[in-house]
Amino acid sequence: MGNEKEGFTLTLIISYGGIMLIPILTAKGKTKLSLKKYKLNDTKILGTYSNNGWVNNGIIMIALEEIYKNTKGKPSALLLDQFTIHTDDFVSNEAKKRNIELIFVPKGLTSKYQPLDVLINGILKQKAKKLWREEIVKNPNIKITNADAVTHFLTAKEDITSEIIKKSFNKSCFI
């Protein structure tokens, strides 16, 4: 994309039942204005921001709320890597309040145990890159923007069926 510092973080949440919850985009910025360049459609993606463009406690809270709404408060589990913010006591306490058990993938083993890493992220990246290349072929002078990257992701996401999500859990060593 040119300037890596202008990238964004996408938080994806999938369920063993084959559902992908609404993705959460985190942009680098101090105000909601930092989301403007992404041209988000709030019904397809949630826009958030943080000073460094990484997930923080507030953004984790949004993810926990999305899980809670989806499960209607029934017991659920969230599989996470051991990124520092994920293992924070605040996150643990907030998850407990929402009946969400946190399960941590051993360090260095997300490619084996994290269903998103086992199958889904690869499909999304491959499809988004294909869409980008198709645009470049049509117009070699085009400059792909952050908004284009989001559009490519949302288009790629359409290929992720409930069967693929279930397969990703079964292919991972988590099950």
C-alpha positions in Angstrom: 0.0 0.0 0.0 3.0 2.3 0.2 3.1 3.6 3.7 2.8 0.8 6.2 2.2 3.3 9.0 -1.1 4.2 7.4 -2.3 0.6 7.6 -5.0 -0.7 9.9 -5.7 -3.7 12.1 -8.7 -5.9 11.5 -10.2 -8.0 14.3 -12.1 -11.0 13.1 -14.3 -13.1 15.3 -15.6 -16.5 14.1 -17.7 -19.1 15.9 -17.5 -22.8 15.8 -21.0 -22.8 14.5 -19.8 -21.2 11.3 -20.6 -17.5 11.8 -18.3 -14.6 11.3 -19.2 -11.6 13.4 -18.9 -8.1 12.1 -15.2 -7.3 11.6 -13.7 -4.5 13.7 -11.2 -2.1 11.9 -8.8 -0.2 14.1 -7.1 2.8 12.5 -4.3 4.8 13.9 -5.7 8.1 15.1 -6.9 10.2 18.0 -10.4 11.0 16.8 -13.2 9.6 14.7 -11.8 11.6 11.8 -9.0 9.1 11.4 -11.7 6.7 10.0 -12.8 9.0 7.2 -10.2 7.7 4.7 -11.6 4.1 5.0 -15.1 5.1 3.8 -16.7 2.5 6.1 -20.2 1.3 5.8 -21.1 0.8 9.5 -23.4 -2.2 8.7 -20.5 -4.2 7.3 -17.6 -3.2 9.5 -17.1 -1.5 12.8 -14.6 1.4 12.8 -12.5 2.1 15.8 -9.2 4.0 16.4 -6.3 4.1 18.8 -3.2 6.2 19.1 -1.0 3.5 17.7 -3.5 1.7 15.4 -3.4 -1.4 17.6 -6.2 -3.0 19.7 -6.6 -1.6 23.2 -8.9 -2.3 26.1 -11.7 -0.2 24.7 -11.6 -2.1 21.4 -11.5 -5.4 23.2 -14.6 -4.3 25.0 -16.3 -3.8 21.6 -15.3 -7.3 20.6 -16.6 -8.8 23.9 -19.9 -7.0 23.5 -20.3 -8.3 19.9 -19.7 -11.9 21.2 -22.1 -11.3 24.1 -24.8 -10.0 21.8 -24.3 -12.9 19.4 -24.4 -15.5 22.2 -27.2 -13.7 24.1 -25.1 -14.2 27.2 -24.8 -18.0 27.0 -21.5 -19.5 27.9 -18.9 -19.0 25.2 -15.2 -19.1 24.6 -12.8 -16.7 22.9 -9.6 -18.1 21.5 -6.8 -15.5 21.6 -3.1 -15.3 21.0 -1.0 -14.0 23.9 -0.7 -10.4 22.7 -0.1 -8.4 25.9 -3.5 -6.6 25.9 -5.3 -10.0 25.5 -3.9 -11.3 28.8 -4.7 -8.1 30.7 -6.7 -8.6 34.0 -9.2 -6.0 32.8 -10.0 -8.0 29.7 -10.2 -11.2 31.8 -12.7 -9.6 34.2 -14.8 -8.1 31.4 -15.0 -11.4 29.6 -16.1 -13.2 32.8 -18.9 -10.6 33.2 -20.1 -11.6 29.8 -19.9 -15.3 30.4 -16.9 -15.6 27.9 -14.1 -17.9 28.8 -10.7 -16.8 27.4 -8.5 -19.5 26.0 -4.9 -18.6 25.1 -3.1 -20.2 22.2 0.5 -21.1 23.3 3.1 -18.6 22.0 4.3 -19.4 18.6 1.5 -21.9 17.8 -1.2 -19.7 16.3 -0.6 -21.2 12.9 -1.5 -24.6 14.4 -4.2 -23.8 16.9 -5.9 -20.5 15.8 -8.6 -21.4 13.2 -8.4 -18.0 11.6 -4.6 -18.5 11.0 -5.1 -22.1 9.9 -7.3 -21.4 7.0 -9.4 -18.2 6.9 -6.7 -15.4 6.9 -4.9 -17.1 4.0 -8.1 -17.2 1.9 -8.9 -13.5 2.7 -5.3 -12.3 1.9 -5.2 -14.4 -1.3 -8.5 -13.1 -2.6 -7.8 -9.5 -1.6 -4.5 -9.6 -3.4 -6.2 -11.0 -6.5 -8.6 -8.1 -6.5 -5.8 -5.6 -6.1 -3.8 -7.2 -9.0 -7.0 -7.1 -11.2 -7.3 -3.4 -10.6 -3.6 -2.8 -11.4 -4.0 -4.7 -14.7 -6.9 -2.6 -15.6 -5.1 0.6 -14.7 -1.3 0.4 -14.0 -1.3 4.0 -12.7 -3.9 3.5 -10.0 -3.0 4.1 -6.4 -4.8 1.7 -4.1 -6.1 3.5 -1.0 -7.1 2.4 2.5 -10.7 2.5 1.4 -9.9 0.2 -1.5 -8.2 -2.2 0.8 -11.3 -2.3 3.0 -13.5 -2.9 -0.1 -11.2 -5.7 -1.2 -11.4 -7.3 2.3 -15.2 -7.1 2.3 -15.4 -8.6 -1.1 -13.0 -11.4 -0.1 -15.0 -12.0 3.1 -18.0 -13.0 1.0 -16.1 -16.1 0.0 -15.9 -17.3 3.6 -18.8 -19.6 4.0 -20.0 -21.3 7.2 -18.5 -24.5 5.9 -15.1 -22.9 5.5 -15.3 -21.6 9.1 -16.2 -25.0 10.4 -13.5 -26.6 8.4 -11.0 -24.1 9.9 -11.9 -25.2 13.4 -11.7 -28.9 12.5 -8.4 -28.4 10.6 -6.8 -26.6 13.6 -5.6 -28.8 16.4 -7.9 -26.8 18.7 -10.8 -29.3 18.4 
